[in-house]
Amino acid sequence: HQRTDGVYMAYDTSSSWELGRGGCGAVTMVTKKSTGEKFAMKTVRLDGMDDIGIAELRREIEIQRSLCHPNVVKLFESFEDKRNKELHIIMEICEGGALVSRMKTHRHGYGEKAAATLIDKMLSSVIYCHSLGVIHRDIKLDNFIFEDEREEAELKLIDFGFACEVRPGEEDMFERLGTLSYMSPELVCQGKDRHKAYDSSVDMWAIGVVAYMLLSGKRPFHHADKASKMKMIERDPLQFPDRDWRARPPPRAAARNPTHFSVPPRPR
């Protein structure tokens, strides 16, 4: 980490504009002075964070900086400003928005060919991370963004705030993290039995949830009551009801598939 004056020495922020904003800070477009290249700069406020929180943020940065894959947002460097209590993270710029936002124009889901292309890119990014011992633990529509606004733009995995580093054969994890709609039964059970471990397969379950949503526009397990939703994830068989799946227009070049399936219940 460098002093913050290095940010303004290396990057021009005078003509930058905001690309997005989250709970921990804003993302703006900046220009590298030496090359004229455009980058995204995420500014995180450190006031209110304790030493543990700051250490976790540094760990997240180091994990993501070690990754280099076409479907993972590249993080280049960071600048820590202790005086102003800010941390600036320089990343590759992606202006295409989040996949969850594009779903608004695909309310009944994507066609099978388009969904398969997206899932292929997601699997590629996750398998790459797993091969390096990095488990994401928060795979969801919100955490995939597009490189630009083209329909066929490259898809990128972001937000490694819940990521965990493991070693081969030593994948046991115990923290209950992530977003409930995408949690596997093992993760949901952490609320009851915190001594029961889970492994990297929680990322694959989440990709299955994403695939379901891409094809139907609906969540596979959903209830307004959180406790009921958790029970559904733990116990209910996966359903493909006609009312959701029949509304999805079939691919032009593909044969029609049955619109109602039922997967046997998972063992309790």
Steps between C-alpha positions, in 0.01 A plus 500: 500500500624848414430847636200673346709772336620223270145468366489856379857487371424190293132554410304799373170533684414853379265380224380178665137403537319258727449150361311365799452515873467233768471478875874538554578776249493633145662380177627768262677504165861625511778538242855377544722798424792305354294306243161670464327170587164503678452317828236466769591633844304370797526724805421338834447704815700355790348708778280278710704190410692329777843342452345162418279652230794682342711182511219308326479769233874477439469122474219534244720731293795261509279205400350683203834648391640147471229400249540536124215361291288650219183447706631647827531877543869582520624698798829679436600698811374681806585817690429540869445848643511479878466875544171525312397146599450381143624211291512531120493183288595515130322242282428438135206707383170327420215721379242239403320483834409199713332186371221552752419834331483340154253246635248785513480480119476119515222463756410151377862395467760473226482254213686175559793585271561840662463357851742217419759752378472699823516190721805377308682824585393479865621142530830594340557777757400288799700192394803725453458647849453155653814374324693765695325417827273808495135435593275800419202421727276776360423393144185682382363701209610824667865391505538452125547813291550562128813647347296738286143558386502252209265202537794265435741687733736302722362405842711566811481366856538767770485552881732264686403637841382157621771302322701241687838345417529123552750224429438177305324252725451766769188680383301493823331837562256593775394867466146558380548758224334600175151586377216277619335443159827353371602306813534123488336281768843459666531877540144540626567229758786704644241695697412179688828312510809721477726197540384344173744590220429579139732517198548661158186334364299790647621709202370236258160495672482879462577471128212252476273763657628759253433262209143445618442874525657571161264253333178582686538848649399355839684379810485122555425538872325812620273605784435837664565342840872434551451191718263345246745574222778326688283192546423496128871505414572221748209269423292576193553330163588730212195578287463626141137623499325565170397852600866608512664277243232506230529880484864473390514517118680193360820545295432540130725216392437264790228243548239569765564329830239394757412792721433319825757292683542387856829404659476245786539647848853524635585279800437677829 
